[in-house]
Amino acid sequence: MPIRDLVDDQTERDDIEQGLREVIVAYRASLEPERRVLLDRYRLIDFARKVVGVGSVGTRAWMALLIAVSDIFLGWVRVKGIDGQKRDFYLRQLRDWKGLAEIGTMAPSTMSTYGELCGWTLARAHARSGDRVAIAAYLGSSSAFEVAIREFGSTYADQNERDHRVLVDAIAAGRIAADKES
């Protein structure tokens, strides 16, 4: 429920919002520097009180609407609540866009595409967690980094295939028990 729907008096709404902004400031101070940089890239839009789930009964939960989509900010902070008492608050992303990929049923081409998407997503996330200029300066303009990552990935994939073959052979020889899929 947004603050504007929770409290009629504008002065009281402003006081609550200012208190919640102070929670964000205190929380920001508790973050590691590389996460603080990321938080600073977002803009606070609104606050709302959230009704918590069964596992969180008794906790007070506020949501901060930021122009953001990640959940790297999951954390907590102890500050004075709107009732004047010191309280623990946790901060996290509300969206749950988690999906489940059934990799056991994927065709090789689908698995390849899925792997590329995972790699792209991971690379993009890591690229946003540091100083872009420093990273670019460190990597330079040659293809050495790209070649090194490609070679590492290929070597790692080859090792996975060898490990899997050893596992399959051990199962076939009866050295390891395994249940067959139904």
C-alpha positions as CSV (number, residue, x, y, z in Angstrom):
1,M,0.0,0.0,0.0
2,P,1.6,3.3,-1.1
3,I,2.2,5.9,1.7
4,R,-0.3,8.2,-0.1
5,D,-3.0,5.6,0.5
6,L,-1.9,4.8,4.1
7,V,-1.9,8.3,5.6
8,D,-4.2,11.2,4.8
9,D,-2.2,14.1,6.3
10,Q,0.5,15.4,3.9
11,T,2.8,16.4,6.7
12,E,2.7,12.9,8.2
13,R,3.2,11.4,4.8
14,D,6.3,13.6,4.2
15,D,7.6,12.6,7.6
16,I,7.2,8.9,6.9
17,E,8.8,9.2,3.5
18,Q,11.7,11.2,4.9
19,G,12.2,8.5,7.6
20,L,12.2,5.8,4.9
21,R,14.7,7.8,2.8
22,E,16.9,7.9,5.9
23,V,16.6,4.1,6.1
24,I,17.9,3.9,2.5
25,V,20.8,6.2,3.4
26,A,21.7,4.1,6.4
27,Y,21.4,0.9,4.4
28,R,23.6,2.4,1.6
29,A,26.3,3.0,4.2
30,S,26.3,-0.7,5.1
31,L,27.0,-1.8,1.6
32,E,30.3,-2.7,0.2
33,P,31.7,0.0,-2.1
34,E,31.1,-1.9,-5.3
35,R,27.4,-2.3,-4.4
36,R,27.1,1.3,-3.2
37,V,28.2,2.4,-6.7
38,L,25.4,0.2,-8.2
39,L,22.7,1.5,-5.8
40,D,23.7,5.1,-6.7
41,R,22.8,4.4,-10.3
42,Y,19.1,4.0,-9.4
43,R,16.4,6.6,-8.7
44,L,13.9,6.3,-5.8
45,I,10.4,6.6,-7.1
46,D,8.0,5.7,-4.3
47,F,7.6,3.7,-1.0
48,A,4.8,1.3,-0.1
49,R,4.1,-0.9,2.9
50,K,4.0,-4.6,2.1
51,V,2.0,-7.3,3.7
52,V,4.5,-10.0,4.4
53,G,4.2,-13.8,3.9
54,V,3.7,-16.5,6.4
55,G,7.4,-16.8,7.1
56,S,7.8,-13.1,7.9
57,V,4.8,-12.6,10.1
58,G,5.5,-9.9,12.7
59,T,8.1,-8.1,10.6
60,R,7.6,-4.7,9.1
61,A,8.2,-4.5,5.4
62,W,8.4,-1.5,3.2
63,M,9.1,-1.5,-0.5
64,A,11.1,1.1,-2.2
65,L,10.3,1.5,-5.9
66,L,13.6,2.1,-7.7
67,I,14.1,2.3,-11.4
68,A,15.9,-1.1,-11.1
69,V,15.5,-4.8,-11.8
70,S,18.1,-6.7,-9.8
71,D,18.2,-8.2,-6.3
72,I,21.8,-7.7,-5.4
73,F,20.7,-5.3,-2.7
74,L,19.2,-7.9,-0.4
75,G,20.2,-6.8,3.1
76,W,19.1,-5.3,6.3
77,V,19.6,-2.3,8.5
78,R,18.6,-1.3,12.0
79,V,17.1,2.2,12.3
80,K,14.4,4.1,14.1
81,G,11.0,3.1,12.7
82,I,8.0,5.4,12.1
83,D,6.9,4.5,15.6
84,G,10.1,5.9,17.1
85,Q,11.4,2.5,18.1
86,K,14.7,1.0,16.7
87,R,13.7,-1.8,14.4
88,D,15.4,-4.1,11.9
89,F,14.3,-3.7,8.3
90,Y,15.3,-5.8,5.4
91,L,15.6,-4.5,1.9
92,R,15.2,-6.5,-1.3
93,Q,13.8,-6.6,-4.7
94,L,10.1,-7.4,-5.0
95,R,10.1,-8.9,-8.5
96,D,10.5,-12.6,-8.7
97,W,11.2,-13.3,-12.4
98,K,13.1,-16.5,-11.6
99,G,12.5,-19.1,-14.1
100,L,13.4,-22.8,-14.4
101,A,15.1,-24.1,-17.5
102,E,14.6,-27.9,-18.0
103,I,18.1,-28.5,-19.2
104,G,17.6,-32.3,-19.2
105,T,15.0,-32.0,-21.9
106,M,16.8,-29.5,-24.1
107,A,18.0,-30.3,-27.6
108,P,21.7,-29.6,-28.2
109,S,21.0,-26.4,-30.2
110,T,18.6,-25.2,-27.4
111,M,21.3,-26.0,-24.8
112,S,23.9,-24.0,-26.8
113,T,21.6,-21.0,-27.0
114,Y,20.8,-21.3,-23.3
115,G,24.5,-21.4,-22.5
116,E,25.1,-18.3,-24.6
117,L,22.3,-16.5,-22.8
118,C,23.6,-17.5,-19.4
119,G,27.1,-16.3,-20.3
120,W,25.8,-13.1,-21.8
121,T,23.7,-12.4,-18.7
122,L,26.6,-13.2,-16.3
123,A,29.1,-11.0,-18.3
124,R,26.6,-8.1,-18.4
125,A,26.0,-8.4,-14.6
126,H,29.8,-8.4,-13.9
127,A,30.3,-5.5,-16.3
128,R,27.9,-3.4,-14.3
129,S,29.4,-4.2,-10.9
130,G,32.7,-2.5,-11.5
131,D,34.2,0.7,-12.8
132,R,33.6,0.4,-16.6
133,V,36.4,2.8,-17.5
134,A,39.0,1.0,-15.3
135,I,38.0,-2.4,-16.7
136,A,38.1,-1.2,-20.3
137,A,41.6,0.4,-19.6
138,Y,42.8,-2.8,-18.1
139,L,41.6,-5.0,-20.9
140,G,42.9,-2.7,-23.6
141,S,42.0,-2.9,-27.3
142,S,43.6,-6.2,-28.2
143,S,41.6,-9.5,-28.5
144,A,43.8,-11.2,-25.8
145,F,41.1,-11.2,-23.2
146,E,38.5,-12.6,-25.6
147,V,40.9,-15.3,-26.7
148,A,41.8,-16.2,-23.1
149,I,38.1,-16.5,-22.1
150,R,37.3,-18.6,-25.2
151,E,40.2,-20.9,-24.6
152,F,39.3,-21.3,-20.9
153,G,35.6,-22.0,-21.7
154,S,36.6,-24.6,-24.3
155,T,39.1,-26.3,-22.0
156,Y,36.5,-26.3,-19.2
157,A,33.9,-27.8,-21.5
158,D,36.3,-30.5,-22.6
159,Q,37.1,-31.3,-18.9
160,N,33.4,-31.6,-18.2
161,E,33.0,-34.0,-21.0
162,R,35.9,-36.1,-19.8
163,D,34.5,-36.1,-16.2
164,H,31.1,-37.1,-17.5
165,R,32.6,-40.0,-19.5
166,V,34.4,-41.3,-16.4
167,L,31.2,-41.1,-14.4
168,V,29.2,-43.0,-17.1
169,D,32.0,-45.6,-17.3
170,A,32.0,-46.0,-13.5
171,I,28.2,-46.5,-13.5
172,A,28.4,-49.0,-16.4
173,A,31.2,-51.0,-14.5
174,G,29.1,-51.0,-11.3
175,R,31.6,-48.9,-9.3
176,I,28.9,-46.3,-8.7
177,A,25.2,-46.9,-8.2
178,A,22.8,-44.7,-10.1
179,D,19.1,-44.7,-10.6
180,K,17.8,-44.7,-14.1
181,E,15.4,-42.0,-15.1
182,S,11.8,-43.2,-15.5
